[in-house]
């Protein structure tokens, strides 16, 4: 089991006034108390941010990015807010909506400057669908994330993450803490960015082999790229090439190019 060392915990809460403040409770009753108990208060920096709107959310992320050097390596962003019922993103306390795709840009920016040591945990319904917005031709937006694939209750959220963060305060290792708590009951799942890349590659190649439109578009792109290069270099005519061989070379190149987007920093070790 590889390490997922955490040096900073940042709790971001956005819940309505009449709702149980699970993020604040987690921070005050578990994180602060257990870090002090285990003597890891200085080892793990911790913050609680309560926000209400979409603009507040992105301003906070921008501040974290700008001040990243002040945070010990291995940043864990933990979200205590609602997941949209249509599985499209997050819903904040003022009912504003943030799509999974909108999260990509700041997450990628932060993960790159952290050298692939950004971790995400989502105490939200349908958080797993974050990975469906990931573009594997871009850099990974996180090193790993914890999320649920279905609707979860406040009780399930509190019980699961209180136990995970209690163990994290002791070990400073997110993966170890997750495995210790979620050994039998799988409500929340740990997704490694490399696993996401493998799934994306597998889906891409499956579509190329089984979807006529995707296959035709891929084949067309190869021919257009070859003809474009032919104008710059002296290449043999495209029609004289072994097309199946060329396609395999393109696939192999796609693997090499996109793999570097997810296997970098700590993930490349």
Steps between C-alpha positions, in 0.01 A plus 500: 500500500646835397498797733261794465665734748295802603660819633198731473126454552266770366130456579262695274140509625193643326175397670174679573426655841249230594736213414742318727843656452682174435815677380531722806427204729760289322758776530439603862405167659723261307787657307616756756445270797663190355796686350576639845451158661742328261752781511465567127368852529824641358533224240160565340392855435121534509243763402121535488335725241126567494376636167159585357534566129672390182713815495608432861598149397726599213650794690600255775656258253691787340634605842611143573679487163670836560611401851588137428852538637359567847337156507699186587507258205216258453192725501163340568197707396191365674157620379197504728211605274231345283539316174257588223216248460577474126860401588642802317692669781476676836222712649592776748299648786355779284392234243768600248634213293859405413545241227769234514654650187535841668701339777759364257688825433581599862556138602747444215681825574537412868595137438770598251669751731477243780673243275201265511439513874145635506242271661123552492231358727134569444236462771236542230252289309619377158854635543641212297371665182782753529719257307266503198598861431872424502673546165790257486681714242540760775692472826339307783287726724590300812722219626202314643148568624243347734136518397161329494329366188149538641292706739635497856341613826648749751542209743699297247712803420574577865575141600726432201704818494529539877658154509726573201621831645554349845734245342656765275589708807692198626666379179519814277429256216168530315503166319597308812226676696240435231586130474491460878150653524340379177635148509155337503236764433540675164298820510780729387766392251866592457591573137862535394564733204693226322196274528291777341752526213489125437120507488506797261746328267299177507176686420666696217631185334172317554314782323752495214442128455123496542362844410491557124490879529789512747703262283432704183600824675820339633595361158427836335719679754794268430479561126470878542801509734706295253410727210583806708843359581553411135495868414788564739703182445552255218276210601381208294136518383248417770329240279820295482521466877378208707207684659443250782867527596478881500189490718679284754792743507256788560335307783835426660596865470170604661577275795848648545381860467206474739672276753742782585198713595412264785832336587705794623638614834426249774295289258804439279698336776 
